[in-house]
Amino acid sequence: MSRTKQTSEFEIVVGGEPYVWRLHRQPGWSSEAAERHGMAIVVRHQEGKREALVEFPPGPQPRYGAPLLKPSRIAPTLIANAIASAIAAGWDPLSRGKTVAIVVDETGA
């Protein structure tokens, strides 16, 4: 019997609007070169379908054997800042279209 991968979605309210987000990518090493990439989250408005992929910088290298990042441990203020930055960068969560990729700093701004 095969197992299905479960994606955990979390709700957050930013600017009085309800959003849903999930962890898209764990921070780690890139397969292309000897570079690291940061975590990435996918956000959408609860009533919309257009998503934004918000990418964070890699940050410090984790120690060997460190546990994986758990989405429930990510600070809600970091997610709220990232959503506000995505909207300020031109993402319209209630419009139609392709997923928008946005790069933010370590504070989500």
DRENGU-76047 format. One record per atom (N, C-alpha, C): x, y negated, z negated; atom name. Coordinates in Angstrom, 3 decimals, always signed. Last residue first. Layout:
DRENGU-76047
<rec px="X" py="Y" pz="Z" name="CA"/>
...
END
This chain:
DRENGU-76047
<rec px="+10.500" py="-40.866" pz="-4.372" name="N"/>
<rec px="+10.259" py="-42.157" pz="-3.720" name="CA"/>
<rec px="+10.864" py="-42.210" pz="-2.336" name="C"/>
<rec px="+11.178" py="-38.645" pz="-5.761" name="N"/>
<rec px="+9.971" py="-38.572" pz="-4.960" name="CA"/>
<rec px="+9.654" py="-39.855" pz="-4.232" name="C"/>
<rec px="+13.583" py="-38.625" pz="-6.952" name="N"/>
<rec px="+12.475" py="-39.085" pz="-7.774" name="CA"/>
<rec px="+11.150" py="-39.028" pz="-7.016" name="C"/>
<rec px="+15.382" py="-37.852" pz="-4.988" name="N"/>
<rec px="+15.140" py="-36.925" pz="-6.104" name="CA"/>
<rec px="+14.019" py="-37.346" pz="-7.028" name="C"/>
<rec px="+13.692" py="-39.075" pz="-1.985" name="N"/>
<rec px="+14.839" py="-38.898" pz="-2.869" name="CA"/>
<rec px="+14.478" py="-37.991" pz="-4.041" name="C"/>
<rec px="+12.203" py="-37.481" pz="+0.947" name="N"/>
<rec px="+12.190" py="-38.392" pz="-0.191" name="CA"/>
<rec px="+13.475" py="-38.196" pz="-1.004" name="C"/>
<rec px="+11.017" py="-37.081" pz="+4.183" name="N"/>
<rec px="+12.137" py="-36.841" pz="+3.284" name="CA"/>
<rec px="+12.106" py="-37.910" pz="+2.196" name="C"/>
<rec px="+8.346" py="-35.496" pz="+5.802" name="N"/>
<rec px="+8.820" py="-36.710" pz="+5.144" name="CA"/>
<rec px="+9.923" py="-36.324" pz="+4.173" name="C"/>
<rec px="+6.484" py="-34.381" pz="+8.514" name="N"/>
<rec px="+7.632" py="-34.109" pz="+7.654" name="CA"/>
<rec px="+8.179" py="-35.430" pz="+7.118" name="C"/>
<rec px="+3.131" py="-33.549" pz="+9.047" name="N"/>
<rec px="+4.115" py="-34.620" pz="+9.048" name="CA"/>
<rec px="+5.229" py="-34.244" pz="+8.082" name="C"/>
<rec px="+1.375" py="-31.336" pz="+11.151" name="N"/>
<rec px="+1.984" py="-31.576" pz="+9.844" name="CA"/>
<rec px="+3.075" py="-32.625" pz="+9.987" name="C"/>
<rec px="-0.808" py="-32.798" pz="+13.623" name="N"/>
<rec px="+0.234" py="-31.898" pz="+13.160" name="CA"/>
<rec px="+0.702" py="-32.274" pz="+11.757" name="C"/>
<rec px="-4.302" py="-33.745" pz="+13.093" name="N"/>
<rec px="-3.012" py="-33.718" pz="+13.765" name="CA"/>
<rec px="-2.046" py="-32.744" pz="+13.133" name="C"/>
<rec px="-6.592" py="-36.116" pz="+11.682" name="N"/>
<rec px="-6.290" py="-34.817" pz="+12.282" name="CA"/>
<rec px="-4.910" py="-34.885" pz="+12.899" name="C"/>
<rec px="-6.757" py="-37.748" pz="+8.432" name="N"/>
<rec px="-6.766" py="-37.716" pz="+9.892" name="CA"/>
<rec px="-6.501" py="-36.292" pz="+10.378" name="C"/>
<rec px="-6.466" py="-37.847" pz="+5.744" name="N"/>
<rec px="-7.798" py="-37.501" pz="+6.236" name="CA"/>
<rec px="-7.891" py="-37.498" pz="+7.757" name="C"/>
<rec px="-3.824" py="-38.669" pz="+5.204" name="N"/>
<rec px="-4.254" py="-37.323" pz="+4.840" name="CA"/>
<rec px="-5.620" py="-36.905" pz="+5.378" name="C"/>
<rec px="-1.551" py="-40.138" pz="+7.027" name="N"/>
<rec px="-2.972" py="-40.353" pz="+6.771" name="CA"/>
<rec px="-3.583" py="-38.984" pz="+6.479" name="C"/>
<rec px="+1.640" py="-41.306" pz="+6.464" name="N"/>
<rec px="+0.807" py="-40.101" pz="+6.504" name="CA"/>
<rec px="-0.619" py="-40.462" pz="+6.147" name="C"/>
<rec px="+3.282" py="-43.516" pz="+6.152" name="N"/>
<rec px="+2.387" py="-43.463" pz="+7.299" name="CA"/>
<rec px="+1.538" py="-42.218" pz="+7.413" name="C"/>
<rec px="+4.715" py="-43.922" pz="+3.886" name="N"/>
<rec px="+5.491" py="-43.687" pz="+5.109" name="CA"/>
<rec px="+4.610" py="-43.516" pz="+6.338" name="C"/>
<rec px="+2.772" py="-44.012" pz="+1.936" name="N"/>
<rec px="+3.444" py="-45.268" pz="+2.287" name="CA"/>
<rec px="+4.248" py="-45.135" pz="+3.581" name="C"/>
<rec px="+2.238" py="-41.272" pz="+1.820" name="N"/>
<rec px="+1.191" py="-42.180" pz="+2.298" name="CA"/>
<rec px="+1.803" py="-43.503" pz="+2.731" name="C"/>
<rec px="+4.668" py="-40.411" pz="+0.762" name="N"/>
<rec px="+4.219" py="-39.899" pz="+2.055" name="CA"/>
<rec px="+3.147" py="-40.808" pz="+2.652" name="C"/>
<rec px="+4.678" py="-41.729" pz="-1.710" name="N"/>
<rec px="+5.699" py="-42.063" pz="-0.713" name="CA"/>
<rec px="+5.292" py="-41.589" pz="+0.682" name="C"/>
<rec px="+2.548" py="-40.406" pz="-2.965" name="N"/>
<rec px="+2.456" py="-41.850" pz="-2.732" name="CA"/>
<rec px="+3.478" py="-42.291" pz="-1.686" name="C"/>
<rec px="+3.697" py="-37.842" pz="-3.082" name="N"/>
<rec px="+2.466" py="-38.065" pz="-2.309" name="CA"/>
<rec px="+2.304" py="-39.543" pz="-1.986" name="C"/>
<rec px="+5.881" py="-38.348" pz="-4.769" name="N"/>
<rec px="+6.105" py="-37.842" pz="-3.414" name="CA"/>
<rec px="+4.879" py="-38.061" pz="-2.534" name="C"/>
<rec px="+4.599" py="-39.125" pz="-7.132" name="N"/>
<rec px="+5.484" py="-40.073" pz="-6.440" name="CA"/>
<rec px="+5.713" py="-39.648" pz="-4.991" name="C"/>
<rec px="+3.299" py="-36.684" pz="-7.726" name="N"/>
<rec px="+2.508" py="-37.894" pz="-7.478" name="CA"/>
<rec px="+3.337" py="-38.943" pz="-6.741" name="C"/>
<rec px="+5.533" py="-35.037" pz="-8.169" name="N"/>
<rec px="+4.607" py="-34.730" pz="-7.072" name="CA"/>
<rec px="+3.782" py="-35.966" pz="-6.714" name="C"/>
<rec px="+6.590" py="-36.309" pz="-10.422" name="N"/>
<rec px="+7.412" py="-36.147" pz="-9.233" name="CA"/>
<rec px="+6.533" py="-35.886" pz="-8.005" name="C"/>
<rec px="+4.498" py="-36.023" pz="-12.233" name="N"/>
<rec px="+4.873" py="-37.379" pz="-11.803" name="CA"/>
<rec px="+5.739" py="-37.332" pz="-10.552" name="C"/>
<rec px="+4.453" py="-33.256" pz="-12.722" name="N"/>
<rec px="+3.364" py="-33.865" pz="-11.945" name="CA"/>
<rec px="+3.699" py="-35.277" pz="-11.470" name="C"/>
<rec px="+7.441" py="-31.380" pz="-12.380" name="N"/>
<rec px="+6.763" py="-32.486" pz="-13.057" name="CA"/>
<rec px="+5.661" py="-33.083" pz="-12.171" name="C"/>
<rec px="+7.341" py="-27.914" pz="-12.110" name="N"/>
<rec px="+7.653" py="-29.177" pz="-11.429" name="CA"/>
<rec px="+6.807" py="-30.275" pz="-12.053" name="C"/>
<rec px="+6.457" py="-25.574" pz="-13.174" name="N"/>
<rec px="+7.445" py="-26.324" pz="-13.957" name="CA"/>
<rec px="+7.832" py="-27.656" pz="-13.313" name="C"/>
<rec px="+4.888" py="-24.328" pz="-11.337" name="N"/>
<rec px="+4.211" py="-24.863" pz="-12.519" name="CA"/>
<rec px="+5.147" py="-25.685" pz="-13.390" name="C"/>
<rec px="+6.756" py="-23.326" pz="-9.500" name="N"/>
<rec px="+5.955" py="-24.511" pz="-9.172" name="CA"/>
<rec px="+5.281" py="-25.130" pz="-10.385" name="C"/>
<rec px="+9.977" py="-22.478" pz="-10.578" name="N"/>
<rec px="+8.559" py="-22.141" pz="-10.664" name="CA"/>
<rec px="+7.749" py="-23.398" pz="-10.394" name="C"/>
<rec px="+12.973" py="-21.549" pz="-9.102" name="N"/>
<rec px="+12.128" py="-22.662" pz="-9.501" name="CA"/>
<rec px="+10.669" py="-22.220" pz="-9.499" name="C"/>
<rec px="+14.636" py="-18.619" pz="-10.350" name="N"/>
<rec px="+14.027" py="-19.411" pz="-9.289" name="CA"/>
<rec px="+13.147" py="-20.508" pz="-9.880" name="C"/>
<rec px="+17.389" py="-18.651" pz="-12.727" name="N"/>
<rec px="+16.061" py="-18.230" pz="-12.261" name="CA"/>
<rec px="+15.543" py="-19.148" pz="-11.158" name="C"/>
<rec px="+20.842" py="-18.109" pz="-11.904" name="N"/>
<rec px="+19.793" py="-18.989" pz="-12.442" name="CA"/>
<rec px="+18.436" py="-18.537" pz="-11.918" name="C"/>
<rec px="+22.956" py="-16.719" pz="-10.877" name="N"/>
<rec px="+21.995" py="-15.973" pz="-11.668" name="CA"/>
<rec px="+20.898" py="-16.827" pz="-12.282" name="C"/>
<rec px="+25.158" py="-19.401" pz="-11.001" name="N"/>
<rec px="+24.940" py="-18.045" pz="-10.506" name="CA"/>
<rec px="+23.977" py="-17.324" pz="-11.439" name="C"/>
<rec px="+23.578" py="-22.599" pz="-11.181" name="N"/>
<rec px="+24.546" py="-21.609" pz="-11.656" name="CA"/>
<rec px="+24.189" py="-20.244" pz="-11.095" name="C"/>
<rec px="+22.890" py="-24.750" pz="-8.377" name="N"/>
<rec px="+22.481" py="-23.959" pz="-9.538" name="CA"/>
<rec px="+23.569" py="-22.963" pz="-9.933" name="C"/>
<rec px="+24.252" py="-27.881" pz="-7.596" name="N"/>
<rec px="+24.243" py="-26.456" pz="-7.281" name="CA"/>
<rec px="+23.841" py="-25.664" pz="-8.524" name="C"/>
<rec px="+22.057" py="-30.749" pz="-7.743" name="N"/>
<rec px="+23.252" py="-30.000" pz="-8.135" name="CA"/>
<rec px="+23.109" py="-28.510" pz="-7.825" name="C"/>
<rec px="+20.226" py="-31.633" pz="-4.681" name="N"/>
<rec px="+20.539" py="-31.734" pz="-6.101" name="CA"/>
<rec px="+21.773" py="-30.918" pz="-6.448" name="C"/>
<rec px="+19.048" py="-31.691" pz="-2.059" name="N"/>
<rec px="+19.425" py="-30.449" pz="-2.711" name="CA"/>
<rec px="+19.698" py="-30.546" pz="-4.204" name="C"/>
<rec px="+16.082" py="-33.839" pz="-1.761" name="N"/>
<rec px="+17.511" py="-33.544" pz="-1.584" name="CA"/>
<rec px="+17.905" py="-32.306" pz="-2.391" name="C"/>
<rec px="+12.856" py="-32.685" pz="-0.488" name="N"/>
<rec px="+13.675" py="-33.322" pz="-1.506" name="CA"/>
<rec px="+15.149" py="-33.015" pz="-1.233" name="C"/>
<rec px="+10.187" py="-33.141" pz="+1.771" name="N"/>
<rec px="+11.466" py="-32.505" pz="+1.480" name="CA"/>
<rec px="+12.270" py="-33.347" pz="+0.500" name="C"/>
<rec px="+6.910" py="-32.443" pz="+2.391" name="N"/>
<rec px="+7.775" py="-33.398" pz="+1.698" name="CA"/>
<rec px="+9.039" py="-32.667" pz="+1.262" name="C"/>
<rec px="+4.692" py="-32.228" pz="+4.837" name="N"/>
<rec px="+5.789" py="-31.453" pz="+4.286" name="CA"/>
<rec px="+6.774" py="-32.450" pz="+3.699" name="C"/>
<rec px="+1.259" py="-32.678" pz="+4.807" name="N"/>
<rec px="+2.549" py="-33.350" pz="+4.834" name="CA"/>
<rec px="+3.558" py="-32.422" pz="+4.179" name="C"/>
<rec px="-1.628" py="-31.783" pz="+6.800" name="N"/>
<rec px="-0.674" py="-31.589" pz="+5.719" name="CA"/>
<rec px="+0.563" py="-32.452" pz="+5.912" name="C"/>
<rec px="-5.010" py="-32.162" pz="+7.386" name="N"/>
<rec px="-3.665" py="-32.544" pz="+7.797" name="CA"/>
<rec px="-2.729" py="-32.469" pz="+6.603" name="C"/>
<rec px="-7.486" py="-31.703" pz="+6.295" name="N"/>
<rec px="-6.763" py="-30.545" pz="+6.799" name="CA"/>
<rec px="-5.335" py="-30.879" pz="+7.186" name="C"/>
<rec px="-9.315" py="-32.856" pz="+3.333" name="N"/>
<rec px="-8.704" py="-32.965" pz="+4.651" name="CA"/>
<rec px="-7.998" py="-31.694" pz="+5.062" name="C"/>
<rec px="-10.121" py="-32.689" pz="+0.761" name="N"/>
<rec px="-11.174" py="-32.667" pz="+1.775" name="CA"/>
<rec px="-10.619" py="-32.712" pz="+3.190" name="C"/>
<rec px="-7.720" py="-32.803" pz="-0.612" name="N"/>
<rec px="-8.627" py="-31.708" pz="-0.902" name="CA"/>
<rec px="-9.730" py="-31.582" pz="+0.150" name="C"/>
<rec px="-4.902" py="-33.435" pz="+1.420" name="N"/>
<rec px="-6.050" py="-33.966" pz="+0.691" name="CA"/>
<rec px="-7.033" py="-32.823" pz="+0.501" name="C"/>
<rec px="-1.838" py="-31.649" pz="+0.909" name="N"/>
<rec px="-2.989" py="-32.036" pz="+1.737" name="CA"/>
<rec px="-4.065" py="-32.602" pz="+0.830" name="C"/>
<rec px="+1.600" py="-30.773" pz="+1.025" name="N"/>
<rec px="+0.509" py="-31.490" pz="+0.375" name="CA"/>
<rec px="-0.605" py="-31.724" pz="+1.378" name="C"/>
<rec px="+4.297" py="-28.742" pz="+0.284" name="N"/>
<rec px="+3.284" py="-29.061" pz="+1.293" name="CA"/>
<rec px="+2.085" py="-29.624" pz="+0.547" name="C"/>
<rec px="+7.727" py="-29.290" pz="-0.574" name="N"/>
<rec px="+6.344" py="-29.019" pz="-0.945" name="CA"/>
<rec px="+5.443" py="-29.380" pz="+0.229" name="C"/>
<rec px="+10.998" py="-28.046" pz="-0.950" name="N"/>
<rec px="+10.022" py="-28.717" pz="-0.096" name="CA"/>
<rec px="+8.632" py="-28.314" pz="-0.575" name="C"/>
<rec px="+14.270" py="-28.445" pz="-2.389" name="N"/>
<rec px="+12.931" py="-27.865" pz="-2.349" name="CA"/>
<rec px="+12.049" py="-28.675" pz="-1.407" name="C"/>
<rec px="+17.177" py="-28.817" pz="-0.233" name="N"/>
<rec px="+16.387" py="-28.989" pz="-1.445" name="CA"/>
<rec px="+15.034" py="-28.322" pz="-1.327" name="C"/>
<rec px="+19.948" py="-26.933" pz="+0.989" name="N"/>
<rec px="+18.736" py="-27.719" pz="+1.219" name="CA"/>
<rec px="+17.960" py="-27.774" pz="-0.092" name="C"/>
<rec px="+23.463" py="-26.933" pz="+1.672" name="N"/>
<rec px="+22.334" py="-26.581" pz="+0.826" name="CA"/>
<rec px="+21.146" py="-27.444" pz="+1.209" name="C"/>
<rec px="+25.686" py="-25.530" pz="+4.080" name="N"/>
<rec px="+24.968" py="-26.645" pz="+3.479" name="CA"/>
<rec px="+23.857" py="-26.111" pz="+2.602" name="C"/>
<rec px="+27.300" py="-24.198" pz="+6.053" name="N"/>
<rec px="+27.592" py="-24.140" pz="+4.620" name="CA"/>
<rec px="+26.982" py="-25.354" pz="+3.928" name="C"/>
<rec px="+24.573" py="-23.540" pz="+8.310" name="N"/>
<rec px="+25.946" py="-23.919" pz="+7.994" name="CA"/>
<rec px="+26.145" py="-23.788" pz="+6.485" name="C"/>
<rec px="+22.083" py="-22.148" pz="+8.563" name="N"/>
<rec px="+22.781" py="-22.700" pz="+9.725" name="CA"/>
<rec px="+24.251" py="-22.984" pz="+9.451" name="C"/>
<rec px="+20.821" py="-21.465" pz="+6.264" name="N"/>
<rec px="+21.370" py="-20.366" pz="+7.066" name="CA"/>
<rec px="+22.199" py="-20.876" pz="+8.238" name="C"/>
<rec px="+21.423" py="-23.200" pz="+3.224" name="N"/>
<rec px="+20.897" py="-23.194" pz="+4.579" name="CA"/>
<rec px="+21.544" py="-22.056" pz="+5.360" name="C"/>
<rec px="+20.710" py="-22.305" pz="-0.142" name="N"/>
<rec px="+21.664" py="-22.466" pz="+0.944" name="CA"/>
<rec px="+20.964" py="-22.389" pz="+2.294" name="C"/>
<rec px="+18.111" py="-24.060" pz="-1.978" name="N"/>
<rec px="+19.082" py="-22.988" pz="-1.737" name="CA"/>
<rec px="+20.013" py="-23.317" pz="-0.594" name="C"/>
<rec px="+14.892" py="-24.519" pz="-3.421" name="N"/>
<rec px="+16.211" py="-25.063" pz="-3.102" name="CA"/>
<rec px="+17.200" py="-23.910" pz="-2.915" name="C"/>
<rec px="+12.071" py="-23.014" pz="-1.729" name="N"/>
<rec px="+12.947" py="-23.091" pz="-2.892" name="CA"/>
<rec px="+14.240" py="-23.810" pz="-2.498" name="C"/>
<rec px="+9.290" py="-24.362" pz="-0.096" name="N"/>
<rec px="+10.640" py="-23.814" pz="+0.018" name="CA"/>
<rec px="+11.413" py="-24.042" pz="-1.278" name="C"/>
<rec px="+6.694" py="-25.018" pz="-0.908" name="N"/>
<rec px="+6.901" py="-24.437" pz="+0.414" name="CA"/>
<rec px="+8.258" py="-23.743" pz="+0.520" name="C"/>
<rec px="+4.427" py="-25.161" pz="-3.433" name="N"/>
<rec px="+5.859" py="-25.100" pz="-3.175" name="CA"/>
<rec px="+6.066" py="-24.363" pz="-1.860" name="C"/>
<rec px="+1.527" py="-27.174" pz="-2.797" name="N"/>
<rec px="+2.158" py="-25.894" pz="-3.084" name="CA"/>
<rec px="+3.647" py="-25.991" pz="-2.772" name="C"/>
<rec px="-1.363" py="-29.213" pz="-3.603" name="N"/>
<rec px="+0.015" py="-29.017" pz="-3.166" name="CA"/>
<rec px="+0.486" py="-27.612" pz="-3.522" name="C"/>
<rec px="-4.096" py="-31.297" pz="-3.024" name="N"/>
<rec px="-3.684" py="-29.935" pz="-3.332" name="CA"/>
<rec px="-2.260" py="-29.788" pz="-2.803" name="C"/>
<rec px="-5.758" py="-34.195" pz="-4.385" name="N"/>
<rec px="-4.844" py="-33.538" pz="-3.451" name="CA"/>
<rec px="-4.547" py="-32.130" pz="-3.945" name="C"/>
<rec px="-8.229" py="-36.697" pz="-4.773" name="N"/>
<rec px="-7.764" py="-35.350" pz="-5.116" name="CA"/>
<rec px="-6.896" py="-34.747" pz="-4.005" name="C"/>
<rec px="-7.653" py="-40.120" pz="-5.655" name="N"/>
<rec px="-7.996" py="-39.140" pz="-4.619" name="CA"/>
<rec px="-7.452" py="-37.767" pz="-5.008" name="C"/>
<rec px="-6.667" py="-41.986" pz="-7.418" name="N"/>
<rec px="-8.088" py="-41.681" pz="-7.483" name="CA"/>
<rec px="-8.564" py="-40.661" pz="-6.458" name="C"/>
<rec px="-3.935" py="-41.932" pz="-7.014" name="N"/>
<rec px="-4.695" py="-43.091" pz="-6.550" name="CA"/>
<rec px="-6.187" py="-42.837" pz="-6.530" name="C"/>
<rec px="-4.047" py="-38.531" pz="-7.172" name="N"/>
<rec px="-3.137" py="-39.651" pz="-6.926" name="CA"/>
<rec px="-3.958" py="-40.795" pz="-6.361" name="C"/>
<rec px="-4.387" py="-35.563" pz="-8.864" name="N"/>
<rec px="-5.107" py="-36.772" pz="-8.451" name="CA"/>
<rec px="-4.095" py="-37.905" pz="-8.345" name="C"/>
<rec px="-3.895" py="-32.157" pz="-7.957" name="N"/>
<rec px="-3.390" py="-33.376" pz="-8.580" name="CA"/>
<rec px="-4.202" py="-34.548" pz="-8.045" name="C"/>
<rec px="-3.708" py="-28.596" pz="-8.074" name="N"/>
<rec px="-4.462" py="-29.824" pz="-7.817" name="CA"/>
<rec px="-3.835" py="-30.973" pz="-8.572" name="C"/>
<rec px="-1.818" py="-26.102" pz="-6.445" name="N"/>
<rec px="-2.078" py="-26.888" pz="-7.634" name="CA"/>
<rec px="-2.805" py="-28.164" pz="-7.237" name="C"/>
<rec px="-1.604" py="-22.778" pz="-5.327" name="N"/>
<rec px="-1.877" py="-24.179" pz="-5.031" name="CA"/>
<rec px="-2.274" py="-24.873" pz="-6.320" name="C"/>
<rec px="+0.472" py="-20.134" pz="-4.676" name="N"/>
<rec px="-0.215" py="-20.861" pz="-5.738" name="CA"/>
<rec px="-0.379" py="-22.315" pz="-5.325" name="C"/>
<rec px="+0.136" py="-17.492" pz="-2.576" name="N"/>
<rec px="+0.617" py="-18.860" pz="-2.676" name="CA"/>
<rec px="-0.217" py="-19.576" pz="-3.729" name="C"/>
<rec px="+1.157" py="-14.176" pz="-2.519" name="N"/>
<rec px="+0.182" py="-15.128" pz="-3.031" name="CA"/>
<rec px="+0.813" py="-16.512" pz="-3.111" name="C"/>
<rec px="+1.572" py="-11.756" pz="-0.140" name="N"/>
<rec px="+2.228" py="-12.858" pz="-0.823" name="CA"/>
<rec px="+1.171" py="-13.866" pz="-1.255" name="C"/>
<rec px="+0.438" py="-8.476" pz="-0.695" name="N"/>
<rec px="+0.309" py="-9.742" pz="+0.018" name="CA"/>
<rec px="+0.964" py="-10.827" pz="-0.811" name="C"/>
<rec px="+1.866" py="-5.261" pz="-0.388" name="N"/>
<rec px="+1.486" py="-6.396" pz="-1.230" name="CA"/>
<rec px="+1.379" py="-7.642" pz="-0.371" name="C"/>
<rec px="+0.664" py="-2.172" pz="+0.886" name="N"/>
<rec px="+1.497" py="-3.367" pz="+0.965" name="CA"/>
<rec px="+0.948" py="-4.473" pz="+0.066" name="C"/>
<rec px="+0.846" py="+1.167" pz="+0.000" name="N"/>
<rec px="+0.000" py="+0.000" pz="+0.000" name="CA"/>
<rec px="+0.901" py="-1.242" pz="+0.000" name="C"/>
END
